[in-house]
Amino acid sequence: MGKRVVTKTTIDEILASGACQVAMAPGDIVTALAREYAQERGVRIVPAGATDCAQPSAASTSNTEDANAIRVALVAALGYEPDDLAGIIERALK
């Protein structure tokens, strides 16, 4: 089987189908834009065989709590919320 390249268009197709994840096979490639786009829209990119969309992992729950705490602290310190603060925090927590 050949390699598949997952692009932003692929993520749009996944969202249109109602799915919440894309299963990757060995050798598949995800573009940087597709990875970021998927993350922003809640689409998980997972190894083949993983299928649980309903339950966030403990790590993602912890990251969400951390992100919220960081956002609150930064907004309080700055007095305003900068554009794309959520994206900035998300990238910093990776």
Backbone as JSON Lines, residues from 0, in Angstrom:
{"i":0,"aa":"M","n":[0.85,-1.18,0.0],"ca":[0.0,0.0,0.0],"c":[0.89,1.24,0.0]}
{"i":1,"aa":"G","n":[0.5,2.26,-0.77],"ca":[1.3,3.47,-0.88],"c":[1.1,4.42,0.28]}
{"i":2,"aa":"K","n":[1.97,5.4,0.3],"ca":[1.86,6.43,1.33],"c":[0.68,7.35,1.0]}
{"i":3,"aa":"R","n":[0.05,7.85,2.04],"ca":[-1.03,8.82,1.88],"c":[-0.54,10.13,2.46]}
{"i":4,"aa":"V","n":[-0.85,11.22,1.79],"ca":[-0.51,12.54,2.29],"c":[-1.81,13.18,2.78]}
{"i":5,"aa":"V","n":[-1.85,13.48,4.08],"ca":[-3.02,14.12,4.68],"c":[-2.8,15.62,4.61]}
{"i":6,"aa":"T","n":[-3.75,16.31,3.98],"ca":[-3.67,17.76,3.78],"c":[-4.85,18.45,4.47]}
{"i":7,"aa":"K","n":[-4.88,19.75,4.4],"ca":[-6.01,20.52,4.93],"c":[-7.3,20.06,4.28]}
{"i":8,"aa":"T","n":[-7.27,19.78,2.99],"ca":[-8.46,19.3,2.27],"c":[-8.93,17.96,2.85]}
{"i":9,"aa":"T","n":[-7.99,17.1,3.18],"ca":[-8.33,15.82,3.81],"c":[-9.07,16.05,5.12]}
{"i":10,"aa":"I","n":[-8.59,17.0,5.92],"ca":[-9.23,17.31,7.21],"c":[-10.63,17.84,6.97]}
{"i":11,"aa":"D","n":[-10.82,18.7,5.96],"ca":[-12.15,19.19,5.62],"c":[-13.08,18.04,5.25]}
{"i":12,"aa":"E","n":[-12.56,17.07,4.48],"ca":[-13.37,15.91,4.1],"c":[-13.76,15.08,5.32]}
{"i":13,"aa":"I","n":[-12.84,14.94,6.25],"ca":[-13.12,14.19,7.48],"c":[-14.21,14.89,8.28]}
{"i":14,"aa":"L","n":[-14.09,16.2,8.41],"ca":[-15.1,16.97,9.14],"c":[-16.46,16.87,8.44]}
{"i":15,"aa":"A","n":[-16.48,16.95,7.12],"ca":[-17.74,16.87,6.37],"c":[-18.41,15.51,6.54]}
{"i":16,"aa":"S","n":[-17.61,14.47,6.75],"ca":[-18.17,13.13,6.93],"c":[-18.7,12.91,8.34]}
{"i":17,"aa":"G","n":[-18.4,13.85,9.25],"ca":[-18.85,13.71,10.62],"c":[-17.87,12.97,11.51]}
{"i":18,"aa":"A","n":[-16.73,12.59,10.96],"ca":[-15.73,11.88,11.75],"c":[-14.97,12.86,12.64]}
{"i":19,"aa":"C","n":[-14.29,12.3,13.65],"ca":[-13.54,13.13,14.6],"c":[-12.06,12.81,14.59]}
{"i":20,"aa":"Q","n":[-11.64,11.9,13.7],"ca":[-10.23,11.53,13.68],"c":[-9.85,10.97,12.33]}
{"i":21,"aa":"V","n":[-8.57,10.96,12.08],"ca":[-8.02,10.31,10.89],"c":[-7.0,9.28,11.36]}
{"i":22,"aa":"A","n":[-7.2,8.03,10.92],"ca":[-6.29,6.95,11.31],"c":[-5.13,6.93,10.32]}
{"i":23,"aa":"M","n":[-3.93,6.95,10.85],"ca":[-2.73,6.95,10.02],"c":[-2.19,5.53,9.91]}
{"i":24,"aa":"A","n":[-1.61,5.25,8.77],"ca":[-0.93,3.97,8.55],"c":[0.57,4.25,8.49]}
{"i":25,"aa":"P","n":[1.39,3.23,8.67],"ca":[2.83,3.44,8.56],"c":[3.18,4.07,7.21]}
{"i":26,"aa":"G","n":[4.01,5.09,7.25],"ca":[4.44,5.76,6.04],"c":[3.58,6.93,5.61]}
{"i":27,"aa":"D","n":[2.39,7.07,6.19],"ca":[1.53,8.21,5.87],"c":[2.19,9.51,6.32]}
{"i":28,"aa":"I","n":[1.89,10.58,5.63],"ca":[2.48,11.88,5.91],"c":[1.36,12.88,6.18]}
{"i":29,"aa":"V","n":[1.55,13.73,7.18],"ca":[0.61,14.81,7.48],"c":[1.34,16.13,7.28]}
{"i":30,"aa":"T","n":[0.77,17.01,6.46],"ca":[1.42,18.31,6.27],"c":[1.3,19.11,7.56]}
{"i":31,"aa":"A","n":[2.21,20.05,7.75],"ca":[2.19,20.89,8.95],"c":[0.88,21.66,9.04]}
{"i":32,"aa":"L","n":[0.41,22.2,7.91],"ca":[-0.85,22.94,7.9],"c":[-2.01,22.04,8.29]}
{"i":33,"aa":"A","n":[-2.03,20.81,7.77],"ca":[-3.1,19.88,8.1],"c":[-3.1,19.54,9.58]}
{"i":34,"aa":"R","n":[-1.92,19.35,10.15],"ca":[-1.82,19.02,11.58],"c":[-2.38,20.17,12.43]}
{"i":35,"aa":"E","n":[-1.99,21.39,12.11],"ca":[-2.47,22.55,12.86],"c":[-3.97,22.75,12.65]}
{"i":36,"aa":"Y","n":[-4.42,22.61,11.43],"ca":[-5.83,22.77,11.08],"c":[-6.68,21.73,11.82]}
{"i":37,"aa":"A","n":[-6.2,20.48,11.83],"ca":[-6.91,19.42,12.53],"c":[-7.01,19.71,14.02]}
{"i":38,"aa":"Q","n":[-5.91,20.15,14.6],"ca":[-5.89,20.44,16.03],"c":[-6.87,21.56,16.37]}
{"i":39,"aa":"E","n":[-6.89,22.6,15.55],"ca":[-7.79,23.73,15.79],"c":[-9.26,23.31,15.73]}
{"i":40,"aa":"R","n":[-9.54,22.28,14.94],"ca":[-10.92,21.85,14.74],"c":[-11.29,20.59,15.52]}
{"i":41,"aa":"G","n":[-10.38,20.13,16.36],"ca":[-10.68,18.98,17.21],"c":[-10.6,17.64,16.53]}
{"i":42,"aa":"V","n":[-9.93,17.57,15.39],"ca":[-9.77,16.3,14.69],"c":[-8.46,15.67,15.17]}
{"i":43,"aa":"R","n":[-8.57,14.45,15.67],"ca":[-7.39,13.74,16.16],"c":[-6.7,13.02,15.02]}
{"i":44,"aa":"I","n":[-5.4,13.07,15.0],"ca":[-4.6,12.3,14.06],"c":[-3.97,11.19,14.88]}
{"i":45,"aa":"V","n":[-4.4,9.95,14.61],"ca":[-4.0,8.83,15.47],"c":[-3.47,7.66,14.64]}
{"i":46,"aa":"P","n":[-2.68,6.81,15.29],"ca":[-2.22,5.6,14.61],"c":[-3.41,4.7,14.27]}
{"i":47,"aa":"A","n":[-3.28,3.92,13.22],"ca":[-4.35,2.99,12.85],"c":[-4.68,2.08,14.03]}
{"i":48,"aa":"G","n":[-5.95,1.81,14.22],"ca":[-6.39,0.94,15.32],"c":[-6.94,1.7,16.5]}
{"i":49,"aa":"A","n":[-6.56,2.93,16.73],"ca":[-7.1,3.73,17.84],"c":[-8.4,4.37,17.35]}
{"i":50,"aa":"T","n":[-9.5,4.18,18.09],"ca":[-10.79,4.64,17.58],"c":[-11.61,5.44,18.58]}
{"i":51,"aa":"D","n":[-11.13,5.71,19.76],"ca":[-11.95,6.35,20.78],"c":[-11.99,7.86,20.62]}
{"i":52,"aa":"C","n":[-13.11,8.37,20.11],"ca":[-13.28,9.82,19.95],"c":[-13.97,10.44,21.16]}
{"i":53,"aa":"A","n":[-14.72,9.65,21.88],"ca":[-15.59,10.2,22.92],"c":[-14.84,10.65,24.16]}
{"i":54,"aa":"Q","n":[-13.8,9.95,24.55],"ca":[-13.12,10.24,25.8],"c":[-11.79,10.92,25.56]}
{"i":55,"aa":"P","n":[-11.61,12.17,25.98],"ca":[-10.3,12.79,25.85],"c":[-9.31,12.08,26.77]}
{"i":56,"aa":"S","n":[-8.07,12.05,26.36],"ca":[-7.07,11.42,27.21],"c":[-6.82,12.28,28.43]}
{"i":57,"aa":"A","n":[-6.24,11.69,29.45],"ca":[-5.93,12.44,30.67],"c":[-4.97,13.57,30.34]}
{"i":58,"aa":"A","n":[-4.03,13.34,29.42],"ca":[-3.07,14.38,29.05],"c":[-3.77,15.55,28.38]}
{"i":59,"aa":"S","n":[-4.73,15.28,27.47],"ca":[-5.41,16.39,26.8],"c":[-6.31,17.14,27.77]}
{"i":60,"aa":"T","n":[-6.9,16.43,28.73],"ca":[-7.71,17.1,29.74],"c":[-6.83,18.0,30.59]}
{"i":61,"aa":"S","n":[-5.66,17.49,30.98],"ca":[-4.72,18.28,31.76],"c":[-4.24,19.49,30.97]}
{"i":62,"aa":"N","n":[-3.93,19.3,29.67],"ca":[-3.5,20.41,28.84],"c":[-4.59,21.46,28.72]}
{"i":63,"aa":"T","n":[-5.85,21.03,28.63],"ca":[-6.96,21.97,28.54],"c":[-7.06,22.79,29.82]}
{"i":64,"aa":"E","n":[-6.92,22.13,30.95],"ca":[-6.96,22.83,32.23],"c":[-5.78,23.79,32.35]}
{"i":65,"aa":"D","n":[-4.6,23.33,31.93],"ca":[-3.41,24.19,31.95],"c":[-3.6,25.4,31.04]}
{"i":66,"aa":"A","n":[-4.12,25.14,29.84],"ca":[-4.34,26.23,28.87],"c":[-5.31,27.26,29.42]}
{"i":67,"aa":"N","n":[-6.37,26.81,30.06],"ca":[-7.34,27.74,30.65],"c":[-6.71,28.58,31.75]}
{"i":68,"aa":"A","n":[-5.92,27.93,32.6],"ca":[-5.26,28.66,33.69],"c":[-4.27,29.69,33.15]}
{"i":69,"aa":"I","n":[-3.52,29.29,32.12],"ca":[-2.56,30.22,31.51],"c":[-3.29,31.39,30.88]}
{"i":70,"aa":"R","n":[-4.38,31.11,30.15],"ca":[-5.15,32.17,29.5],"c":[-5.66,33.16,30.52]}
{"i":71,"aa":"V","n":[-6.24,32.67,31.6],"ca":[-6.78,33.54,32.65],"c":[-5.67,34.41,33.24]}
{"i":72,"aa":"A","n":[-4.52,33.81,33.52],"ca":[-3.42,34.56,34.11],"c":[-2.88,35.62,33.15]}
{"i":73,"aa":"L","n":[-2.74,35.27,31.88],"ca":[-2.22,36.24,30.91],"c":[-3.19,37.39,30.68]}
{"i":74,"aa":"V","n":[-4.47,37.08,30.58],"ca":[-5.46,38.14,30.38],"c":[-5.48,39.07,31.6]}
{"i":75,"aa":"A","n":[-5.37,38.49,32.79],"ca":[-5.34,39.31,34.0],"c":[-4.1,40.19,34.03]}
{"i":76,"aa":"A","n":[-2.96,39.65,33.64],"ca":[-1.71,40.41,33.67],"c":[-1.67,41.5,32.59]}
{"i":77,"aa":"L","n":[-2.19,41.17,31.4],"ca":[-2.14,42.11,30.29],"c":[-3.3,43.11,30.29]}
{"i":78,"aa":"G","n":[-4.42,42.68,30.84],"ca":[-5.61,43.53,30.82],"c":[-6.43,43.39,29.56]}
{"i":79,"aa":"Y","n":[-6.03,42.49,28.66],"ca":[-6.79,42.21,27.44],"c":[-6.35,40.84,26.92]}
{"i":80,"aa":"E","n":[-7.14,40.28,25.99],"ca":[-6.79,38.99,25.41],"c":[-6.23,39.21,24.01]}
{"i":81,"aa":"P","n":[-4.95,38.92,23.8],"ca":[-4.35,39.07,22.47],"c":[-5.02,38.16,21.44]}
{"i":82,"aa":"D","n":[-4.94,38.56,20.17],"ca":[-5.47,37.73,19.08],"c":[-4.77,36.38,19.08]}
{"i":83,"aa":"D","n":[-5.52,35.34,18.84],"ca":[-5.02,33.96,18.75],"c":[-4.29,33.5,20.0]}
{"i":84,"aa":"L","n":[-4.69,34.0,21.15],"ca":[-4.06,33.58,22.41],"c":[-4.2,32.07,22.61]}
{"i":85,"aa":"A","n":[-5.37,31.53,22.3],"ca":[-5.58,30.09,22.47],"c":[-4.59,29.29,21.62]}
{"i":86,"aa":"G","n":[-4.38,29.71,20.38],"ca":[-3.44,29.02,19.5],"c":[-2.01,29.11,19.99]}
{"i":87,"aa":"I","n":[-1.65,30.28,20.5],"ca":[-0.3,30.49,21.02],"c":[-0.05,29.58,22.22]}
{"i":88,"aa":"I","n":[-1.01,29.55,23.13],"ca":[-0.88,28.7,24.33],"c":[-0.82,27.23,23.93]}
{"i":89,"aa":"E","n":[-1.67,26.85,22.99],"ca":[-1.7,25.46,22.54],"c":[-0.34,25.04,21.97]}
{"i":90,"aa":"R","n":[0.24,25.88,21.13],"ca":[1.55,25.56,20.56],"c":[2.62,25.51,21.65]}
{"i":91,"aa":"A","n":[2.52,26.36,22.63],"ca":[3.51,26.39,23.71],"c":[3.42,25.13,24.58]}
{"i":92,"aa":"L","n":[2.24,24.56,24.71],"ca":[2.07,23.38,25.56],"c":[2.45,22.09,24.87]}
{"i":93,"aa":"K","n":[2.75,22.14,23.58],"ca":[3.14,20.91,22.85],"c":[4.49,20.43,23.31]}
